[in-house]
């Protein structure tokens, strides 16, 4: 009998050099298929210091996407993971498992830090990048006051009190009863109200700004602001003449002392070169308390997306450092620990307008010792008051430019004074405490169940549910759209990459 041997068998037992994989496997999670949205396993791999997700759908095959462009930062951020708070009420039960039971189900690991209420599908713009696919189409749905009351009730039953609500859309200011809804939120004793807006109606109407200010001083605006170049506005918003309108909105809102946080949607090769310019503009403008930078994500109308070559959170941080001439440093940014640590980064700074002294909280306080929740319980000199101050502002419930943010900043930095007593004399200086957040929302390419389960930014729906925002956009949004919205998806423009 003759023994058949493989050509790969070395009978002389000489060393054979095996082929080495081009990536390192570091984790296994659950994701969804970008085509059919079924839940599938997903590998998390590292290649050339970048983190990728690789997954396979039985029907549609393999998919791969870049999720983090700096593995060292990815690994370091994992330490900052806070134990979740349990809501007072869950809205659904566990049946199929995450992400199919939203929400919130009893397996969700975090309560609601920031609640988002979309009050209208209508918008007065037709942005090619809109993840909600909104636009100026007749017949789109405006939430009724009955639906608004139901949504407030859902949040109150879950949290006990509605602390921070972001009003969104569409464009919320085009709702025919916009001011009535704002008044209703005041009656519900919502602590902080954020309006997510393109700013056009605030630019066109000082009266609207005054009416809003008269309703309450706990209202602030998250103002869409993507840069300064007209080509940027043409590509992202279909309006090359948008900048003067944004500046007028800032002028009108600041006249009535309404807080402003700029929101910059960042796309590689389109406006990422202007990140530093927008950061400097924030520091130069007293009325602006903060800046939120959000890399593009491929949901809704936006399809001009390369999953292997796009802006991730480390890219934004690097751009801030490089484009501000090292005004900021990479070490100034820490993850917000209440959601999953790869969901965000944040820092707080103070720039003295007279001496030009500049510092951030991490340069004064060893933030690492307090936000590393795996470590801080064994620290011999652990300071509970400092811990409370840091966790109060390193949170998605923090609103830039508010009393609570300034107070938390001062407490964390050891600045001892009563805010109310010195506000009149030091107001000029207090306006120079700024907040920068970076929030890369997920799409169906990089969807990670770990991040969904720890999410603290929740969409409030009219049928009494709280759904993690990224799950809502990737899986659930379509079932909540009106029939008119579904028809309009074929009418409004897609991203410029599809033109």
Buried (B, 14 or more C-beta within 10 A) or exposed (E): EEEEEEEEEEEEEEEEEEEEEEBEEEBEBBBBBBEEBEBBEBBBBBBEEBBBBBBBBEEEEEBBBBBBBBBEBBEBBBBBBBEBBEBEBBBBEEEEEBBBBBBBBEBBBBBBBBBBBBBBBBBBBBBBBBBBBBBBBEEBBBBEEEBBEBBBBBBBBBBEEBBBBBBBBBBBBBBEBBBEBBBBBBEBEBBBBBBBBBBBBBBBBBEBBEBBBEBBEBBBBBBBBBBBBEEBBBBBBBBEEBBEBBBBBBBBBBEBEBBBBBBBBBBBEBBBBBBBBBBBBBBEBBBBBBBBBBBBBBBBBBBBBEBEEBBBBBBBBBBBBEBBEEBBBEBBBBBBBBBBBBBBBBBBBBBEEEEEEBBBBBBEBEBBBBBBBEBBEEEEEEBEEBBEBBBBBBBBBBBBBBBBBBBBBBBBBEEEEEEEEEEEEEEEBBBBBBBBBBBBBBBBBBBBBBBBBBBBBBBBBBEBBBBBBBBBBBBBBEEBBEEBBEEBBEEBBBBBEEE
